[in-house]
Amino acid sequence: MARLMRLGRRLARALTDTYRPERHYMRGPGPKWRAKHGAA
């Protein structure tokens, strides 16, 4: 029964996890890079 509860918690956490790393990392050059290299 405890294993089933752990599985349920893990499943609920996986389905409700709103953290998406791709939204925060590697979005392209920032303003300092653009200032240094031009607006190209």
RODO-416733 format. One record per residue (C-alpha): residue number from 1; residue in three letters; z, x, y. Coordinates in nm, 3 decimals. Layout:
N
n,res,c3,c1,c2
NUM,ALA,Z,X,Y
...
END
This chain:
40
n,res,c3,c1,c2
1,MET,0.000,0.000,0.000
2,ALA,0.080,0.284,0.240
3,ARG,-0.263,0.438,0.178
4,LEU,-0.426,0.107,0.265
5,MET,-0.226,0.087,0.588
6,ARG,-0.328,0.442,0.684
7,LEU,-0.689,0.361,0.611
8,GLY,-0.668,0.047,0.825
9,ARG,-0.519,0.240,1.115
10,ARG,-0.785,0.511,1.092
11,LEU,-1.059,0.250,1.080
12,ALA,-0.919,0.063,1.380
13,ARG,-0.885,0.388,1.576
14,ALA,-1.243,0.488,1.493
15,LEU,-1.381,0.150,1.599
16,THR,-1.191,0.136,1.928
17,ASP,-1.226,0.501,2.031
18,THR,-1.395,0.501,2.371
19,TYR,-1.406,0.879,2.416
20,ARG,-1.765,0.999,2.412
21,PRO,-1.795,1.376,2.471
22,GLU,-2.163,1.350,2.555
23,ARG,-2.065,1.159,2.870
24,HIS,-1.857,1.452,2.993
25,TYR,-2.032,1.768,2.881
26,MET,-2.373,1.923,2.931
27,ARG,-2.496,1.687,3.201
28,GLY,-2.718,1.950,3.355
29,PRO,-2.681,2.182,3.651
30,GLY,-2.415,2.098,3.906
31,PRO,-2.416,2.117,4.284
32,LYS,-2.326,2.488,4.297
33,TRP,-2.619,2.575,4.073
34,ARG,-2.853,2.367,4.289
35,ALA,-2.724,2.532,4.606
36,LYS,-2.787,2.874,4.458
37,HIS,-3.127,2.805,4.301
38,GLY,-3.271,2.546,4.537
39,ALA,-3.332,2.177,4.482
40,ALA,-3.603,2.240,4.219
END
